[in-house]
Structure formats: C-alpha cells, structure tokens
Amino acid sequence: MQLLQNCNHPSSVNYNLSFSPFNFFGWVARTCEWKLHTHSSTVYLRSLPQLNILLNSLNPSNSSSLLRKRSMRCPVCFATLYPFICAVNYLAHLYLSGDNPALRLGNFIADHLKNRPISYYSADIQRGIRLHHAIDRYTDQHPVVAQSKARLQPDFRKYAPVIVDVFYDHFLAKDWLLYHPQPLPDYAAAVYEEMKSRHELLPTRAQEMLPFMERYDWLTNYARMEGIRRVMTGMSRRARFESGMERAPDALEEHITAFGAEFDTFFPDLQQFVADFIEQNPE
C-alpha cells in the first residue's frame, strides 16, 4: 500500500508499508513535521492527511520503524502509537488525592495545563494542581528517591528520575490492597468514569488522552512486569536522544528487592507530606 503521495517536503519519497492496521484516535490538531525512520529510507511528513494515513497503517510494535516528534509545538503524544507511554505516575497522584474529587481532578490535570491558567479553575481544583507540583518537588528532593536514581544513573543518566517514577507506581499497583480497600481494577474504572463525567473541565490534552487511558487501562498495567516493559519501550522510542529505557525493566528485576525497600521507606513519608499539605491548605 502506497502511503505517502504528493508530500511537499523536498526530501520526501513514496514508501510502501505492509503493517497491520492500527486505529488512530485522531490527536493531530495542527500541522507539524514528523520523520519516519526505517531500515532503508527516511520520509518527512508535513501535512495532517499524510500523518493520518501513515498512522492508520502502522503497527506500533514493529521495531523496524519509528516516528520521532520533530516539532516541540506538536500536540501529538506518542501514546497514539504506543498506548502505554503517558501512564507515568498517574496512579500515585490519584491515590494521594484521597476521596476528594476536586483534589483528584486537579492532581490529574496538572501536567496538562499548558495554555490554560490555573485561575480558570475553582479554588478546590487549584489546590489539587498545587498538590501535584508539591508532590513532584518533594519526591525529587527525597534522599531515598535519590538512592533509587543513583542506582540507575550510570546506565540511564538524566532519564533515571522518570524511570524511578514508573518503578514506584509498579510497587504501589502491585501491593495496592495494602493501601486501599477497593481492588485496583474497580478503583481504576471509577476514576475513568469520574474523569469522563468532568470532561468539560479537562484540558484538551487530557481529553484526548483519557480514551487511551481507559481503553488500555493504564492504572492497572503497572502491576504487571509486562506493563512496565511496554511503557519503558514506548518511552524509549519517544525520547529525543538515546535513552536505553527499554532496558530499565531488567534493572528493576535485578534490583527489585532494593527498589522495593526504597519505595516502602519513601511512600509513608510522601503520604505524611501530603497529609500535612492538605491540613495546611484547607478548602
């Protein structure tokens, strides 16, 4: 099947791909430049129809091809190609919001507020947004988290903090019933429904992400090593530079006792930090 015709980039070529169909939800909102690397050729894409045609025919598990985002203004998340990429750290943030729906919503959307000011939201949702950023700062500065990052930095350098986030969500998901009385699949389903019911309050990027999050059940996938491997492979493909993150699950398996002990030490501290934050920032 000939995918690219009349491509207006001077280096463009027509390229034949015979991959299994992959349903593309349609996250492309404006023109951007993509570059398809294959074993024999490079194809530049500069129009939305070309990108849609390509993604509708691309099998994201095929290791011989790789799309890399070329424009930082592009709103397209690589999760459209590999639906486990953007699942980083949502579970911990949602759990730490407790039973407060407004706090949970703010915590959920905080990383998606690019062009929408925080003042757009009610005071209780703003508190959830501030909580999200406070959790991130506390985590980055915690000495136990630093030990986990130090173990990874020789092999993964600047990507170590992101990998630790994924590892820690794995331990939270795996031992979920130690932290919450509701089974994780039921909790996840309830979160998806809650976010869909407040769709109009979600930033555009979160609105576009949510169907993938529910369809591929991001919140429960971290409980399984297979889910960790999928997200790490996807994150590696998305990285602008060579990251080696696809090898991170091997490091988790090799040092799982040490990482687990560090999570068990760190997470109660984080829970106390969140409790103090909520007490000091009442509704």
SVG drawing of the C-alpha trace seen along z (x, -y; Angstrom):
<svg xmlns="http://www.w3.org/2000/svg" viewBox="-21 -33 49 43">
<polyline fill="none" stroke="black" stroke-width="0.4" points="0.0,0.0 1.5,-3.3 1.1,-5.6 2.6,-8.9 1.7,-10.8 2.3,-14.4 4.4,-15.0 5.6,-18.6 8.9,-18.2 11.8,-18.2 13.4,-15.1 10.2,-13.1 9.8,-9.8 6.9,-7.4 7.2,-4.5 5.4,-1.1 4.5,0.4 2.5,3.5 1.8,3.4 -1.4,4.4 -4.0,1.7 -3.8,-0.4 -6.7,-2.6 -5.6,-6.2 -7.9,-8.2 -7.0,-11.5 -4.9,-13.5 -3.4,-15.6 -4.6,-19.2 -2.3,-21.2 0.4,-20.7 3.7,-19.5 6.7,-17.8 7.4,-14.1 10.2,-12.0 9.8,-8.3 13.0,-6.3 13.1,-2.8 15.8,-0.4 16.2,-1.9 14.7,-5.3 13.6,-8.5 10.2,-10.0 9.2,-13.5 5.5,-14.3 4.2,-17.8 0.5,-17.5 -2.2,-16.0 -3.7,-13.7 -0.2,-12.2 0.2,-11.6 -3.2,-10.1 -2.7,-7.8 0.5,-6.6 -0.7,-6.1 -3.8,-4.2 -1.5,-1.7 1.3,-1.5 1.8,1.4 3.3,-0.3 5.1,3.0 7.1,3.2 10.7,2.4 11.9,1.6 10.1,-1.8 10.0,-4.7 8.3,-8.0 10.0,-10.8 8.4,-14.1 10.3,-16.9 8.3,-19.9 8.0,-20.6 4.9,-22.6 3.2,-19.4 0.4,-18.4 0.6,-14.7 1.6,-12.4 3.4,-9.2 0.8,-7.3 -1.2,-7.3 1.4,-4.9 2.3,-3.1 -0.6,-3.5 1.3,-2.9 3.7,-5.8 1.9,-8.6 0.9,-6.5 3.8,-7.8 3.0,-8.4 -0.8,-8.9 -1.6,-6.2 0.3,-7.7 -1.0,-11.2 -4.6,-9.9 -4.3,-7.8 -2.7,-10.6 -5.7,-12.8 -7.8,-10.6 -11.5,-10.7 -11.8,-14.3 -13.0,-14.5 -11.9,-18.1 -8.4,-17.4 -8.2,-14.3 -9.2,-16.3 -6.6,-19.0 -3.9,-16.4 -4.9,-14.6 -4.8,-17.6 -1.7,-19.4 0.8,-18.2 -1.6,-19.1 -2.1,-22.8 0.0,-24.3 -2.1,-27.2 -4.9,-27.3 -4.2,-29.4 -4.8,-27.9 -7.2,-30.7 -9.6,-29.1 -10.5,-26.5 -12.3,-26.7 -10.2,-27.0 -10.5,-23.4 -9.3,-22.2 -6.4,-24.7 -5.5,-23.1 -5.2,-19.8 -3.0,-21.3 -0.7,-22.8 -0.6,-19.5 0.6,-17.7 3.5,-20.0 4.3,-19.9 4.4,-16.0 6.8,-16.3 9.1,-18.6 9.1,-16.6 9.8,-13.4 12.7,-14.9 14.4,-16.1 13.8,-13.0 17.1,-11.2 15.6,-7.7 14.5,-8.5 18.0,-9.8 19.3,-6.3 17.0,-4.8 18.0,-7.3 21.7,-6.8 21.4,-3.1 20.1,-3.9 22.1,-6.9 25.2,-5.1 23.1,-3.4 20.2,-5.8 21.6,-9.2 19.0,-12.0 16.2,-9.5 16.7,-7.9 14.1,-10.1 11.4,-9.2 12.2,-5.5 12.1,-5.7 8.6,-7.2 7.5,-4.2 9.1,-1.7 7.4,-3.3 4.0,-3.2 4.7,0.5 5.1,1.2 2.0,-0.8 -0.1,1.1 1.4,4.5 0.6,4.1 -2.5,1.9 -4.6,3.6 -2.1,2.7 -3.0,-1.0 -6.6,-1.0 -9.6,1.3 -11.0,1.2 -9.5,3.6 -7.3,1.7 -9.4,2.6 -12.5,1.3 -10.7,-1.9 -9.3,-2.4 -12.8,-2.0 -14.3,-4.5 -11.5,-7.1 -12.1,-6.7 -15.8,-7.3 -15.2,-10.2 -12.9,-12.0 -15.3,-11.4 -18.1,-12.9 -16.0,-16.1 -14.8,-16.1 -15.5,-19.8 -13.0,-20.7 -10.2,-18.7 -7.5,-20.5 -7.5,-19.4 -4.5,-17.1 -6.2,-15.3 -9.5,-15.0 -7.6,-13.4 -5.6,-11.1 -8.4,-9.8 -9.9,-7.4 -6.5,-5.7 -6.0,-5.7 -9.3,-3.8 -9.0,-1.6 -5.6,-0.3 -6.2,-0.5 -3.0,-2.4 -3.7,-2.4 -3.7,1.3 -1.0,2.1 1.9,1.1 1.0,4.0 2.5,6.4 6.0,6.6 4.7,6.8 3.1,3.4 6.4,2.0 8.2,3.3 5.6,1.8 5.7,-1.6 9.5,-1.6 9.8,-0.6 7.4,-3.3 9.2,-5.9 12.5,-4.9 11.0,-5.4 9.7,-8.8 12.9,-10.1 14.7,-12.7 18.1,-11.1 19.3,-7.5 17.9,-6.6 18.2,-2.9 14.9,-2.9 13.8,0.2 16.4,2.0 15.1,0.5 12.8,3.4 15.9,5.6 17.3,3.3 14.1,3.5 14.2,7.3 17.9,7.3 17.4,4.9 13.8,5.4 14.5,6.0 16.4,2.8 13.9,0.7 11.0,2.2 12.6,1.4 13.3,-2.1 9.6,-2.5 8.5,-1.1 10.6,-3.7 9.7,-6.6 6.0,-6.2 4.9,-6.7 7.0,-9.8 5.2,-11.0 1.8,-10.2 2.6,-12.2 3.8,-15.1 0.5,-15.1 -1.5,-14.9 0.4,-18.0 -0.1,-19.8 -3.9,-19.2 -4.0,-20.3 -2.0,-23.5 -4.1,-24.3 -7.7,-23.8 -10.6,-24.1"/>
</svg>
